[in-house]
Amino acid sequence: MKKALLVTLALLVTSRAWAQDASDVPVVHEHDVQLDANQQRDLRQWTDDVRAYERWYEQNRNRVAYNIFGFAAGRREIPAVPEWLPDKCDLLGYLEARPVGELSAGCDLLAYYRSDFTRDPAAAQAALTQTQQERDPHASFWKHVHLDAGWTSLDYRMHTYGLVGVHVTLPELAKRVQIFLPPGFLLLAVPDGRGGTTLQPAATIGVSIKMFPFEFPQGKNGTAYFNVAKAYVIDGGSGISRNAAVDLLGLSFAWGR
C-alpha cells in the first residue's frame, strides 16, 4: 500500500512538473504580433528617431560636438524604446516562420540599438552570405547546373521521351525562374519508324521553374525544377527528321538552394 501511494505521489509530482514546463512555452499566433494603429505610429516615429540618432552617433561618438556658436554641445539623448516593443519582439521569436513587416524590421533595429550600434542585423546577414560564398566559391555556379531526367513530349502521338541530360541556366528571374539559352544536352528515345525506338542526341533550350528543395545522398542540398523546353535533334533517325524540334516538359535537379 505504501509503495502504491509513493508511486502515485511521484507520478503526480512529475505530471505537475511537466505541466509547468509546458506552460513556460507560450503559444503564439500571428495575431499576437499584429500592431494597432497607435503602435504602428509609435514604431515609425521611433525608427525615424533612432536612425537620426545613429547618424549623429556615427559622426560624434569619438569627438566633442559643437553647436553653431562654437561651444561644446551636450550629448544627444538616445531615443527611448517604446514600452511594448520588447514584449512584441519576444513573442515574434516564438513563431516558426517570422513574418516580414514593420515589427520584424523594428525588432532588428532594436537588436542593433541594444548592441550600441555595433551589430546591424542586415549587415551581419550580408557578411555571413559573403563568407559562405568565399568558403565555397563554386556554390553559385553549381546551382545553375541541372541534371535532366523523366522528360516527355507535349504531343503524346510523337512517343518521344527525354531519358537523361544536362543543361546550364542563366541567373534567376523573379527568384524562381531560370532560362537555359546556352544549349543543353538531352538523350532522346524516339520511334525508329519500324515499330521500335532508337536513341538520338538533342540540344535543348527552355525554362526551368523552381519547385522544392531536397537533399542529395550524404546530406547535400539540392533543388527540383520543372522544365518546359524545345529539343533539336542532332542526328535524326527514320522516325524523326534531322534538326527537327520537339516540345518537351520534365524534371531537373540542381545542387544548392
NORPECOR-V740846 format. One record per pair of residues at least 24 apart in sequence whose C-alpha atoms are under 10 Angstrom apart, sorted by the first residue. I is the first residue (numbers start at 1). J is the second residue. D is the distance in Angstrom with one decimal. If there is no record, write none. Layout:
i->(I	I)
j->(J	J)
d->(D	D)
This chain:
i->(25	26	26	27	27	27	28	28	28	28	28	28	29	29	29	29	30	30	30	30	30	30	32	32	32	33	33	33	33	33	33	33	33	33	33	34	34	34	34	34	35	35	35	35	39	39	39	39	40	40	42	42	42	42	43	43	43	43	43	43	43	43	44	44	44	45	46	46	46	46	46	46	47	47	47	47	47	47	47	48	49	49	49	50	50	50	50	50	50	50	51	51	51	52	52	53	53	53	54	54	54	54	57	57	58	78	79	81	81	81	85	86	86	139	139	139	140	140	140	140	141	141	141	141	141	141	142	142	142	142	142	143	143	143	143	143	143	143	143	143	143	143	144	144	144	144	144	144	144	144	144	144	144	144	144	145	145	145	145	145	145	145	145	145	146	146	146	146	146	146	146	146	146	146	146	147	147	147	147	147	147	147	147	147	147	148	148	148	148	148	148	148	148	148	148	148	148	149	149	149	149	149	149	150	150	150	150	151	151	151	151	151	151	151	151	151	151	151	151	152	152	152	152	152	152	152	152	153	153	153	153	153	153	153	153	153	154	154	154	154	154	154	154	155	155	155	158	158	158	158	158	159	159	159	159	160	160	160	160	160	160	160	160	160	160	160	161	161	161	161	161	161	161	161	161	161	161	162	162	162	162	162	162	162	162	162	162	162	162	162	162	163	163	163	163	163	164	164	164	165	165	165	165	165	166	166	166	166	166	167	167	167	167	167	167	167	168	168	169	169	169	169	170	170	172	172	172	173	175	175	176	176	176	176	176	177	177	177	177	177	177	177	177	178	178	178	178	178	178	178	179	179	179	179	179	179	179	179	180	180	180	180	180	180	180	181	181	181	182	183	183	183	184	184	185	185	185	186	186	186	187	187	188	188	190	190	190	190	190	190	191	191	191	191	192	192	192	192	192	193	193	193	193	194	194	195	196	197	197	198	198	198	198	199	199	199	200	200	200	200	200	200	201	201	201	201	201	201	202	202	202	202	202	202	202	202	202	202	202	203	203	203	203	203	203	203	203	204	204	204	204	204	204	204	204	204	204	205	205	205	205	206	206	206	206	206	207	208	208	208	208	208	209	209	210	210	210	210	211	211	211	212	213	213	213	213	213	214	214	214	214	214	215	215	216	216	216	216	220	220	221	221	221	221	222	222	222	222	222	223	223	223	223	223	223	224	224	224	224	224	224	225	225	225	225	225	226	226	226	226	227	227)
j->(94	91	94	91	94	95	91	92	93	94	95	96	91	92	94	95	91	92	95	97	98	99	88	91	92	87	88	89	90	91	92	95	99	103	104	88	92	101	102	103	85	88	102	103	82	84	85	103	102	103	81	82	84	85	81	82	84	85	102	103	105	106	102	103	106	79	79	80	81	82	106	109	79	81	102	105	106	109	110	79	78	79	80	78	79	80	81	109	110	113	79	109	113	78	79	77	78	79	78	113	116	117	116	117	117	113	113	110	113	114	110	110	111	255	256	257	171	255	256	257	168	169	170	171	255	256	168	169	254	255	256	168	169	171	221	222	223	253	254	255	256	257	168	169	170	171	172	178	179	180	208	253	254	255	256	169	170	180	184	252	253	254	255	256	180	184	208	223	224	225	251	252	253	254	255	184	185	186	224	225	251	252	253	254	255	184	185	186	187	225	226	227	250	251	252	253	254	186	187	250	251	252	253	249	250	251	252	186	187	188	226	227	228	229	248	249	250	251	252	188	189	246	247	248	249	250	251	228	229	230	231	246	247	248	249	250	228	229	246	247	248	249	250	246	247	248	190	191	239	240	246	189	190	191	197	188	189	190	191	197	198	199	240	246	247	248	186	187	188	189	190	191	199	246	248	249	250	186	187	188	189	190	199	200	201	202	231	248	249	250	251	187	188	189	199	250	188	189	252	201	202	203	204	252	203	204	252	253	254	203	204	205	206	208	252	254	205	254	205	206	207	208	207	208	208	209	210	209	209	210	208	209	210	211	225	207	208	209	210	211	225	226	227	206	207	208	209	210	225	227	205	206	207	208	209	227	228	229	204	205	206	207	208	227	229	205	206	207	206	230	231	232	229	231	231	232	234	231	232	233	231	233	231	233	233	236	237	238	239	240	237	238	239	240	236	237	238	239	240	237	238	239	240	238	239	239	239	237	239	236	237	238	239	235	236	237	233	234	235	236	237	240	231	232	233	234	235	236	230	231	232	233	234	235	236	243	244	245	246	229	230	231	232	233	234	243	245	228	229	230	231	232	233	245	246	247	248	229	230	231	232	230	231	247	248	249	249	249	250	251	252	253	251	252	252	253	254	257	251	252	253	257	253	254	255	256	257	253	254	255	256	257	255	256	253	254	255	256	255	256	254	255	256	257	253	254	255	256	257	252	253	254	255	256	257	251	252	253	254	255	257	250	251	252	253	254	250	251	252	253	251	252)
d->(8.6	8.3	7.8	9.1	7.9	8.9	6.6	8.1	9.4	6.5	6.6	9.7	8.9	9.1	9.0	7.3	9.5	8.5	7.8	9.7	9.2	8.2	8.1	7.6	8.6	9.4	6.0	8.1	9.5	6.8	6.4	9.5	9.3	7.8	9.6	8.7	9.8	9.9	9.7	8.0	9.9	9.0	9.0	7.8	8.6	8.3	8.6	9.7	7.8	8.5	9.6	7.2	10.0	9.6	9.1	7.5	9.9	8.2	7.9	7.9	9.9	7.0	8.2	9.8	8.6	9.9	7.0	7.9	7.3	7.6	8.9	9.9	9.3	9.7	9.7	9.2	7.0	7.7	9.2	9.8	8.5	6.4	9.3	7.4	6.1	8.9	9.3	8.4	9.3	7.9	9.8	9.1	9.7	9.8	9.6	8.2	6.6	7.5	8.9	8.8	9.4	7.2	9.7	8.7	8.8	9.4	9.7	8.0	9.2	10.0	8.5	8.1	9.8	8.0	6.8	9.4	9.6	9.5	8.1	9.5	9.2	9.5	9.8	9.6	9.2	9.4	8.9	10.0	7.2	5.8	7.1	9.0	8.8	9.7	9.8	8.1	8.2	9.1	5.4	4.8	5.1	6.9	5.5	5.1	7.0	7.6	8.9	8.3	9.7	9.2	9.9	9.6	6.6	7.8	8.8	6.7	9.6	9.9	9.9	9.4	8.2	5.8	7.3	9.8	9.9	9.3	9.1	9.3	9.1	8.6	9.4	5.7	5.2	4.6	7.8	10.0	9.8	9.6	9.7	9.8	8.5	5.2	5.2	6.4	9.3	9.5	8.9	7.5	9.5	9.4	9.9	9.0	7.7	6.1	4.3	6.7	9.2	8.8	9.5	6.9	5.9	6.1	8.4	8.6	5.7	6.1	8.4	9.3	9.9	8.8	9.8	8.6	9.3	9.6	6.4	5.5	4.0	6.5	9.0	9.2	9.6	9.6	8.4	5.4	5.7	6.3	9.7	9.9	9.5	9.3	9.5	6.7	5.6	4.3	6.4	8.8	9.4	10.0	8.2	5.8	5.5	6.8	9.9	8.7	7.7	8.5	7.9	7.8	9.2	8.9	8.8	8.2	6.5	6.8	9.1	6.8	5.7	4.7	7.1	8.9	9.9	9.9	9.5	8.2	9.6	8.7	9.7	8.5	5.5	5.2	6.7	9.8	9.6	9.8	8.0	9.4	9.4	6.3	5.8	4.5	6.4	8.9	9.6	9.6	9.5	9.2	9.2	7.9	8.9	8.1	9.9	5.7	5.9	6.9	9.2	9.9	7.9	9.9	9.5	9.3	9.2	9.5	9.3	8.9	9.8	9.1	8.3	9.4	9.8	9.2	7.7	8.3	9.6	9.9	8.9	9.9	9.7	9.6	9.4	9.1	8.4	7.9	9.8	10.0	9.3	9.4	9.6	9.7	9.4	8.4	8.3	5.7	5.0	8.1	9.2	7.0	5.8	4.7	6.3	9.8	9.1	9.7	9.7	8.7	5.8	5.0	6.4	8.0	9.4	9.4	7.9	6.0	4.5	6.1	8.7	9.6	9.9	9.7	8.1	5.5	5.5	6.1	7.5	10.0	8.9	5.4	6.8	8.6	9.5	10.0	9.2	9.5	10.0	8.9	8.7	9.6	9.9	7.8	9.4	9.2	9.8	9.3	9.0	8.3	10.0	9.3	8.1	9.4	6.9	7.3	8.1	7.8	5.1	7.3	9.5	6.1	5.4	4.6	7.7	8.1	5.4	4.4	8.2	8.4	8.1	9.4	9.5	9.5	8.6	9.8	7.5	9.3	8.8	9.6	9.6	8.6	6.8	7.3	6.3	6.9	7.4	9.5	9.3	8.6	6.1	5.7	6.7	8.7	9.4	5.7	5.2	4.2	5.1	7.8	9.3	8.6	9.4	9.1	9.4	10.0	8.3	5.5	5.1	6.6	6.9	9.4	9.4	9.9	6.4	5.6	4.4	6.3	8.9	9.3	9.3	9.6	9.3	5.5	5.6	6.8	8.7	6.2	8.7	9.6	9.2	9.5	9.7	9.8	9.5	8.6	8.0	9.9	9.5	9.5	9.5	9.6	9.9	9.7	9.6	10.0	10.0	9.1	9.5	9.5	9.6	8.5	6.6	9.4	9.9	9.5	9.3	8.8	9.0	9.2	9.7	9.7	8.3	9.8	7.6	7.7	8.8	6.1	5.1	6.6	6.9	5.6	4.4	4.8	6.0	8.5	5.8	5.4	6.4	6.5	5.8	7.1	6.0	4.7	6.6	9.1	9.5	8.5	5.7	5.2	6.1	7.9	5.9	4.8	6.5	9.0	5.8	7.0)
